[in-house]
Amino acid sequence: MPRPEAMSARPGPLLLVDDDPGLRRTFQRLLERHGFAVRTAGSLDEAYEVLEDFTPAFAVVDLNLADGHGMDLVRELRTHYPQARIVVLTGFDSIASAVVAVKSGAWAYLAKPVDAERLAAALLGDPMALAAVEEARPMSADRVRWEHIQRIYEQCGRNVSETARRLGMHRRTLQRILSKRAPRP
């Protein structure tokens, strides 16, 4: 028998936090078509304001927001709404950030671009079943390097100077690498 938390859920109140207004509107419309009651926020501050009078059963949180890191909100949601299913979205996908997200209480972790069907499946279904559907591909050398840098960056508490020192690279070079999207696997 599957664990209760792994069973499929029914749509309910959902908090959507992303600093891209176009993406936020698109996801809001598509998730509402799937039956979710969506409230949106474009920043961490807006999200905290929405949470003053809204109790989410689901949340979709962008990892990199203009006013902070989405993991701060994930931890806060997990503390106040322990049953909420939280999906973390990111355009800068790495294994290290996925591990941090899941350890912090995220239900699933998805890399952008993601379609609404896959997002709804991640919110409503079993994340292990979703992962099993993904095709396993070996990583490219560029992707392995990216993953290593991301792991060290997370270990250093997202401190660019310390990460650059540990990797033996110039801080500005590391900043340029971190500002780019992850290479394809």
N, C-alpha and C positions, 0 to 999 in steps of 0.2 A: 504494500500500500504506500502511495507517495506521501511524503511529509506534507502537512497542511499548508506550510508556506510555499511549497513547490507546486501546488495545484493551480489550475487556471483561476483567474479572478474575473470579476465583473467590472466594467468601467465605472468610475466614480469621480469625485472631485480631484482635479489634477492641477498642480502648480508647474508652470512652464517658465523657466528662467534662461534667457538667452539675450545677449546684447546686440544681436543682428535683428533689426525690426522686421525686415522682409521674411526671414526664416521663421521668426516668432509668429507672425501672422499666418504664414502658410501652415506651420505645424498646428496652430490653434484651430484653424478651419478643419484640417484633416483629422485631428484627434476628436474634435466635436462630432464629426461624422461617424466616428467609431463609438460614440456614446459618452465620452468624457465631458465633465463640466469643467472647462478650462479657465483658469485665472493666470494672467501673464505678468512677468516682470522683466525689465531690461537691465537690471543691476541687482547687486546684493542688497543695497538699501531699499529698493522697491520691493524685493522679495520679502524682506523683514516686515515692511509695511503691510503687504498683502496678508502675511501670516497672522497679523493682529486680529483679523476677523474671518479667517478662512482656515479650515482644517482639511488638509489634503490627505487623500488615501494613496495618491500617486504623485510623483514629482519627476520632472525632466530638467536636469541642471547642466548648463554648459560649464566646462571645466575652467576656461579662461574668460573671465569677465573683465570689463574695463575698470571696475572698482575693487577687484579682488579675485581670489581663487574660489572656484565653485566648491572645492572640498570643504571649505569652512561652512558653507550652507548645508552640505550633505551631513556633516557631523551634527549640526544644529537640528536638522530635520530628524535625524536618527534619535537624538536625545528626547525631543518633544513628541515625535510621532513614530514610535518604534515599529509599528505595523505597516507604515507607508512603504510602497515599492518605489525605489528611487533609481532612475536611469541616468547615468552620467554620459553626456555627449562631449566630444572633443574633436577639434580639427587637427590637433597635434598629438596623435595617438602613439602610445608607447606601452610596452609591457609593464614598465615600472609604474606609470600612472594608473594603469588598469589594476595592478595589485593594490596600490594605495586606495583606490576608489572602492574596491571590493572589501578590503580590510576595514574601511571606514563605514561600511554599511550599505553600499550601493547594491541594488538588486542585479543590475546589468551595466555594462560599459560598452558604448557604441562609438565608432569613429564616423565623423562627417565625411562625405555626404551620406546621409541615411534617408531611406524613404519612410513614409508614414506607416506603411504596412509592417515593416520590420520593427519600427519603434513601438507600434501597438502590440505586436507579438512579444516584444521584450517586456512590455509593461504587464501584459495579461497572462503570459505563459510562463513556462519553466525555463530559466536562463540556460540550464544545462542542455535542454532539448534544442534551444536556439543555437548554442555553440556547436552542437553535434551536426547541425545542418551546414555550418561553415566548412568550406573546402580547405583542407590542410595543404599549405604550400610552404616549401622551404624559403627562408628569408634570404634576400640578396645581401651582398657584402655591405652595401650602403645602409641597408636596414639594420644589420647587426651592429654596425658602428653607431647608428642613431639610438638603438636600444641601450647600448652600453652607456652612452652619454646621458640618456634619460635616467638610467638607474643610478648613476653617480650623482646626478643633479638632485634626484629625490632623496638620496642618502645624505646629501649636504643641506637638506631643508630648503631646497630651491635657492641656494645662495650661489650666485654666478661666480664670484671671486674665488670661493673655496673650491667649487667644482673645477674651475679652470686650473687652479693650483694642483689639484689631485690628478687631473688629466695631462698636466704638463703642456697646456696650450695657453695662448694669449686670451685674456678675458674678452676682448672685442671680437675675436674670432669665434669664441664660444657663444657670445650674444647673437652673432649673425646666424650660427647654426641653429640655435634655439628659436629664432624668429621664423624659421622656415618650416613648412609642413614636412611630416615624416616621409621618407622615400617609400615607394611601393614595395611590398614584401617580395 
